[in-house]
């Protein structure tokens, strides 16, 4: 991997933090648009892990880690 390259685990962590950033605030307020984004994110990960043709290569551990944190 090239020096300074965006590592897959860091990328997925940044995406997860961006999607769920409201939960880190002192007062949680999630509007309908953000709820839809969060729902779509969960559905996409679920489909990739449990769907008709789930990923079976090195992507799987990275995707599973997105659910755990």
Residue, then its C-alpha position, 0 to 999 in steps of 0.5 A: x500500500x502506498x504511503x499515505x494511502x487511505x486504509x480500508x479500515x480507516x475509510x469504513x470507520x470514517x463512513x460509520x462515524x459520519x453516518x452516526x455522528x448524532x449519537x456522539x452529541x450531548x443532545x441527540x436529534x436525528x431528522x428523517x433524512x438522516x434516519x433514511x441514510x442510517x437505515x440504508x447503511x444498515x440495509x446495505x451492510x446486512x445485504x453484503x453480509x447476509x444477502x443472496x450473494x454475500x461477500x466472502x473475501x477479505x471484505x467480510x471482516x471489514x464490513x462486520x467490524x462496521x456493525x460492532x463499533 
